[in-house]
């Protein structure tokens, strides 16, 4: 089992240390947060990103709130923590893990004997469960990849995006452990998670990686260099439709046209059982300044940008959804619900 | 007819002024070249880019060589000019306009009464013919777009890429003149020609433009916002297969899957009559430092990049090729050869 080489989040006992991923790979700097508002801001500003990591960070954000407001004598502190949970819930809209984690923390908070210590235990369990799920998915995903000749991945789904090891990147780590093979990573505009994070993480583990422009993926597929695309997910509907980083839908359409298989790797905390299909997923639009050169950001400018940072891949373009509870091939509602 | 708002190349009478497009949109600076080697370097380093503009620049490069080496009394100067033409021919491999222009200059050089003045006349004719072709293509292309609701374009194919007005962007200018409609531009990694040049050019002409990440094109198509993709070309084979900026092939596959039409706009100087299909086109691979963050460019780095800057779109994914000699719908060798 590969050791964890990098951590997006570190709990100090009194604070949450968050690796500022916006500064990678040049600078590896942790910011320390001691209240829920700070953690919410770290999520909104994408110091920490990746659906599972966002959920884990929010869990510790609730713990910090409890530390701040707890009183052994009254129940008023619970309302203050609930108010902070509402702030955390508004930090980003698309990844369902955020809401799944907050639901778990809300249940812990609702226990009559809830204390900061019991909430901390819950947050730590969210974290360790995620790591365990990732190792399990790594093995299950690698089992599907016997004989694969090359893999393309998108965005960052590694240790930096999760509690550790990674989802799609965990599968890539696992399969590479069994048999080295070429790994390609999309740059992943506009934040360049592929260029800044994914190839950096892989190199930390001694895995060679080749970066490509997002728009070169079709030409790479046509060259025959890859037979699998492997991605993570921010939210999966009950029928298997999958919201993930913008560009994922494009890759899925292109993969189908080139006979390349398409794997989604995500823990069951990423499945939104309450929605039947991907049409019900809120797609985050981020500010146009993430795309536009500064000179266009003037009053009356004729240049604008359309910046949806997620898209939805229909289930019928997905070859396999890999979760810690098992693999669903050619996903359908029946298959996905069998994991529930 | 829209006025020309920007010029990539200016002939001063004794020098070629080249707008350094790498510095746009922040800085609008011309570099002045007085010999062919300088012009070749301006092409290789992408101060000037775009298939037609490269051809025109090379034409003036030959003129500068003639100025330098001409002697009324001997024929030795022709060999010096030929040697410079070989340097120019090696400046970039994919755009055939470079070789078409050099062939025209070679014919002028071979005339018994060739002088720098006759070569200058030939270079100027290459330039003015290109502008005339662009205006003609603008009208022919716009004729196909009656009732279009939105257009997506890729890379830069405007005045900056040509003698003036543009190929695909000329069509967009022409159709917008007739009836304003939404125009979307891909960023176009790795050089960001869309973000830096295309939306800038459009804004100069008062045309609003919306920038998107390259990987968002499929999601844009799925939204129904565009019904045409319009691109230029660097080389078109006799059967209609088209080499163009990396990402073009991806857009063509995605367009087909979304019922979006796909138009290639290029003067007949971009058609390589000598090759039957796109498999024979040399695809330029540029240095990986165009994609890789600097920290990976170290000895022994496990991170590399694959950086093909063109791809080939098969003719069967193209709805129309628009040239100054006419339009070929659903291009085939028969249709393309009819333009010869």
Interface residues (C-beta under 8 A of the other chain):
Chain A: X25 X26 X184 X186 X187 X188 X189 X190 X195 X196 X199 X200 X202 X203 X206 X207 X208 X209 X210 X211 X212 X213 X214 X215 X216 X217 X218 X219 X220 X222 X246 X247 X249 X250 X253 X254 X257 X288 X291 X292 X293 X295 X296 X301 X302 X303 X304 X305 X306 X307 X308 X311
Chain B: X25 X26 X184 X186 X187 X188 X189 X190 X195 X196 X199 X200 X202 X203 X206 X207 X208 X209 X210 X211 X212 X213 X214 X215 X216 X217 X218 X219 X220 X222 X246 X247 X249 X250 X253 X254 X257 X288 X291 X292 X293 X295 X296 X301 X302 X303 X304 X305 X306 X307 X308 X311
